[in-house]
């Protein structure tokens, strides 16, 4: 089955009317070799804490609340500085991204570098309009998708991955992470 049958149901779950446009936009999307790292507009994985924190705070109503600790990475016997930062909700919202309301945002730093961003958008649920507004931008940020299902789209690079999922009722989650670091954090030798 062609990816266009999913019709961005994974990229932002768009209506059938956007299928032809989606196919054309995907053909013109950048290849992995032309992308440096995954991210959101000016924010990229691997950015230093000061740069990434400033870019994230610009999206939020209140500054991120962070907890710092130490962690191991996989079987290595070194302790690394881990910082997990969560957005503080105000009336069910934490901020705004691309003109859409954010209901959740979490960032993870390891050794002062951004390794993961998870967020949830609250949208109108009009996926065709969302594609018109954000589809090409997302394809330019992440390139050609590697996998698409009826509920989500995944982009994979050697070190990074990005996943956009439909959670229903206009809620869309976006996860961008350094695969190697995040898998090592969860690996208990």
Secondary structure, 3 states (H helix, E strand, C coil): CCHHHCCCCCCCCCCHHHHHHHHHHHHHCCCHHHCCCCEECCEECCCEHHHHHHHHHCCECCCCEEEEEEECCCCCCCCEEEEEEECCCECCECEEECCEEEEEEEEEEECCEEEEEEEEEECCCCHHHHHHHHHHHHHHHHCCCCEECCCEEEEECCCEEEEEEEEECCEEEEEEEEHHHHHHHHCCC
